[in-house]
Amino acid sequence: METINIHEAKTHLSRLVEKAAKGEPFVIAKAGKPMVKVVPLDTPEAGQQKRLGFLLGQIKVPDDFDTMGAEEIETMFRGDS
């Protein structure tokens, strides 16, 4: 993780905030001593990461998913009974 001195952070605050918002956190130091860590607000707390693939193998999407109900939907849009 990048460490930035406080003077440089003040000078380049906008650029640094953009980097942090994109997921590149950094530390601001004063006289070489780390003071604060800048991270994006939407970063989940430790242990709260999303579990990708937790339903893997438990759900089956039909091959015709994209066209399911197309005739019924078309009928509703046309107003046919």
CORVENKA-V763144 format. One record per pair of residues at least 12 apart in sequence whose C-alpha atoms are under 6 Angstrom apart, sorted by the first residue. I is the first residue (numbers start at 1). GAP is how many residues later the second one is. D is the distance in Angstrom with one decimal. If there is no record, write none. Layout:
I/GAP/D, I/GAP/D
//
This chain:
1/25/5.7, 2/24/5.0, 3/23/5.8, 3/24/4.6, 3/25/5.8, 4/24/4.9, 5/23/5.6, 5/24/4.8, 5/25/5.9, 6/22/5.8, 6/23/5.8, 6/24/5.7, 20/19/5.5, 20/20/5.6, 21/19/4.7, 25/13/5.4, 25/14/4.7, 26/12/5.4
//
